[in-house]
């Protein structure tokens, strides 16, 4: 009996470890995307006479964020399920993530939803809700997403 319990405990600990690795990858991916967007915006708004040090700092931050995204997407593919790997590949084949592209934001929302499902968080949440949490109304939903109203009112 002790052998069975020991094996079960080891399997449980391994599952917990993989779930933590997947969660860390998911969070790092989100941090990277936010930082890439922030740095790209700040760089594009820098005046021509901006101090070289500031431009260099932002360029370094941007490079670091892109490296973090590369690491995160590989780890999401490794520790996430097959749907996560498929969706990450879909984004990358289409040229990488772009926060202004509704289809790519929706695919990212689907990745985050799938990671939630892989972690056992199966509440009834739709990709459109994650999409809107990511970008609000700054980016329109993709044309293929048919929903009369994404966020239900408080009376629904």
C-alpha positions, 0 to 999 in steps of 0.5 A: 500500500505504501508503494502505491501511495508513494507513486501516486504522490510522485505523479501528483507532484509532477502534475503540480510541477508541470502546471506551475511551469505552464502557468509561469510560461503563460504569465511570462508570455503576457508580461512580454507582450505588454512590454513589447507593445509598451516599448514599441509605442515609447520608441515610436513617440521618442522625439528625434532629439531624445537622449541616446541613452533613453533610446538605447534603454528602450531598445534593450527593454524591447530586445529583452521582452522579445526574448522573454516572448520567445522563451514563453511561447516555447514553454507554453508549447512544451507544457501546454496541451496540443491545442496550445501548441497548435495555436502558438504555431498558428500565430508564429506562422502568420508572422508573430503576435501583433496587438493590432491584429484582431485574429492574432489577439483572438488566437492569443485569447484562445491560448490563454483559455486553453491554458486555463482548461489544461490547468483544470479551470473549466469555468464557463468563460469564452475566448471573447471575454479574454479577448476583451480583457486583453484589448478592451474595445481598442481592437474590434473582434475578428469577423469570424467571431459572431456574438451579439454582445460579448460581455453580459450585462449585470442583469443577465 
